[in-house]
Amino acid sequence: MKWREMDTETRYQIIEMAMSGKAKPGELCKNFGMSRQTLHRAIERAKEAVRESLAPGPAGRRPRPESELTIKDLQ
């Protein structure tokens, strides 16, 4: 099965195995039919997503969308 055909959970498990050292990247690439470049790119994208999710965001609640405003809010 190619990388493009894999579901999200399978991709996550492959990346987790590579990052935790449970399997060597070369073995994963061979077993799942992907290039090392694809695996390394996926690992870097996963790391970047983690960094972004841990970045501090704005304080407080998000403003309500205009579609949810009531007549009272508009007066």
C-alpha positions as CSV (number, residue, x, y, z in Angstrom):
1,M,0.0,0.0,0.0
2,K,1.4,3.4,-1.0
3,W,1.6,6.4,1.3
4,R,-1.1,8.2,-0.5
5,E,-3.5,5.2,-0.1
6,M,-2.9,4.9,3.7
7,D,-5.4,6.2,6.2
8,T,-4.5,8.7,8.9
9,E,-4.1,6.1,11.6
10,T,-1.7,4.0,9.6
11,R,0.4,7.0,8.8
12,Y,0.5,8.0,12.4
13,Q,1.6,4.5,13.5
14,I,4.4,4.5,11.0
15,I,5.6,7.9,12.1
16,E,5.4,6.9,15.7
17,M,7.4,3.7,15.1
18,A,10.1,5.7,13.3
19,M,10.3,8.4,16.0
20,S,10.3,6.0,18.9
21,G,12.9,3.7,17.5
22,K,10.7,0.7,17.5
23,A,11.6,0.1,13.9
24,K,14.4,1.4,11.7
25,P,13.3,3.9,9.0
26,G,14.8,1.7,6.3
27,E,12.8,-1.3,7.4
28,L,9.6,0.8,7.5
29,C,10.2,2.2,4.0
30,K,10.8,-1.3,2.7
31,N,7.8,-2.9,4.4
32,F,5.4,-0.1,3.5
33,G,6.8,0.6,0.0
34,M,7.7,4.2,0.5
35,S,10.8,6.3,-0.1
36,R,13.0,7.5,2.8
37,Q,12.3,11.0,1.6
38,T,8.6,10.5,2.0
39,L,9.0,9.1,5.5
40,H,11.4,11.9,6.6
41,R,9.1,14.6,5.2
42,A,6.2,13.1,7.1
43,I,8.2,13.0,10.3
44,E,9.2,16.7,9.9
45,R,5.6,17.7,9.2
46,A,4.4,15.8,12.3
47,K,7.1,17.6,14.4
48,E,6.0,20.9,13.0
49,A,2.4,20.2,13.8
50,V,3.3,19.4,17.4
51,R,5.3,22.7,17.7
52,E,2.4,24.7,16.3
53,S,-0.1,23.0,18.6
54,L,2.0,23.9,21.6
55,A,2.5,27.6,20.7
56,P,0.7,30.0,23.0
57,G,-2.5,31.5,21.5
58,P,-4.4,34.6,22.3
59,A,-6.0,34.7,25.8
60,G,-9.7,34.6,26.3
61,R,-12.6,33.3,24.4
62,R,-12.9,33.4,20.7
63,P,-15.3,36.0,19.4
64,R,-18.7,34.7,18.3
65,P,-19.1,34.6,14.5
66,E,-21.5,37.2,13.1
67,S,-23.9,34.5,12.1
68,E,-24.5,33.7,15.8
69,L,-25.2,37.3,16.9
70,T,-28.7,37.9,18.1
71,I,-30.9,40.9,17.6
72,K,-30.1,42.0,21.2
73,D,-26.4,41.9,20.4
74,L,-26.9,44.1,17.3
75,Q,-28.9,46.8,19.1
